[in-house]
């Protein structure tokens, strides 16, 4: 989780994604959680199976030889996108991204910025051409959401689908 607004997206993903979950939060993400949600950082950390500090380059996920299925950066700042696009691995989040990219693992970035500058769009395009999934935190309205939670669940359900897992958070189009 990076320091973009939208911490609830990362929290809901932690709550709903099956399997082992490893969590890294930037300092700003930790500051945003209590400002935007009813959760504390400690409560969010308890939702993960392992938690690493963003400065811990000795964490297993800092190595390309550590195996996992998918990397989510949710929410993802455009500053992080810029680091990723330039190949900067100056913290654990960006180092983990670099490893996932070189090992050709599935990567999903749930970005939270609008409007976007040409630089932001070019960075996202560069990453998309490398196979990174760029998913703006844009809810769909065909499921007729009635609450903010249902709009969040739409985005989180789309994230879960990216892992090849059938989601149950919203009714897909045509069902």
Secondary structure as GFF3:
##gff-version 3
##sequence-region A 1 175
A	DSSP	alpha_helix	7	16	.	.	.	ID=ss1
A	DSSP	beta_strand	22	25	.	.	.	ID=ss2
A	DSSP	alpha_helix	27	36	.	.	.	ID=ss3
A	DSSP	alpha_helix	41	45	.	.	.	ID=ss4
A	DSSP	beta_strand	50	53	.	.	.	ID=ss5
A	DSSP	three_ten_helix	60	62	.	.	.	ID=ss6
A	DSSP	beta_strand	70	76	.	.	.	ID=ss7
A	DSSP	alpha_helix	78	86	.	.	.	ID=ss8
A	DSSP	alpha_helix	92	102	.	.	.	ID=ss9
A	DSSP	beta_strand	106	111	.	.	.	ID=ss10
A	DSSP	alpha_helix	118	129	.	.	.	ID=ss11
A	DSSP	beta_strand	133	136	.	.	.	ID=ss12
A	DSSP	alpha_helix	148	162	.	.	.	ID=ss13
###
